[in-house]
């Protein structure tokens, strides 16, 4: 050896392990010298010989093919190496390195949090390397994220359905969820919002809750389902169901119960119902004295060419399909050929006249008529007082060409 010149020992073969080495030298030709002639390196050096990659990386959580309902997870693993105590690892999620250079001590559980995981299937693995740059990658694990509750569709009865009876009603629904567990019918059938029935769920298949019997009234219902991951949901809207077993009540209003031939009558049909706030009503028929049915059904009846009794029928239907009818009558009279105001004689002629029909007058309630042509008849209003109740009488006001010689009662 030459002083001050770098020297190396070559062809040294060592198996994997940890070694300590140093150098020692003397200044004697026979390797002997006097006291103080030996030279030692001031520090012992450590050498690691490591030709093997980390031999086992265990994915401990989540377990393979786990189904989870959280969007943030703590993934953890353990790496084993036969020499190195401190290794470095990369976390790869869905083929992309999510976190890198994670210190992972040998044979020690390592935990790393991953946030904002989308619903669906995810793949992950861990790649670790030791200080000798030997690297190894774990198997790829699979886990599923599902943070959404079941999707529920209420099929039947549809919302705001009306039924004639509440016998053996079936409530149909369809639920979609990849981990569906159970479903429950919620309702206020007994006056309190509560669970009515429970059954196991089948995703994508129409199922029903049956054997439900309801009294007349209005009800709300919905279906709640959960999955095995703890997610749950109702259908987005409560549905309303009406049970109506009672027919509507029909009413008929006539503008007059007695008119003269060719006069018109206004017919008004209406209906009320204990459940339906607006049942439909209509004038269904008017039967004339000869038994024929009139086609004049628009509400202002003017098909009064025949004297006699006319029968009016109105019908009504509620939203549940209950129906009812009602009928009434009115009379058509032949007008008198003479004037009710008396007859004139002595050569006077009628210049202008106006006839009015009075439906009813009584001692307590006099009748009043307005003259539509007061300029010609020289009168605008006539009040009629009677001593007893009189119905359906005619008043004719006439203007004569001259004063009659006499007036006669008819």
Secondary structure by P-SEA (a helix, b strand, c coil): ccccbbbbbccccccbbbbbbbbbbbccccccccccccccccbbbbbbbcccccccccccccccccccccccccccbbbbbccccbbbbbbbcccccccccccccccbbbbbbbccccccccccbbbbbccccccccccbbbbbbbcccbbbbbcccccbbbbccccbbbbbbcccccccccccccccccccccccbbbbbbccbbbbbccccccccccccbbbbbccccccccccbbbbbbbbcbbbbbbbbbccccccccbbbbbbbbbccccccbbbbcccccccccccccccccccccccccccbbbbbbbbbcccccccccccbbbbbbbbccccccccccccccccbbbbbbccccccbbbbbbbcccccccccbbbbbbcccccbbbbbbbbccccccccccc
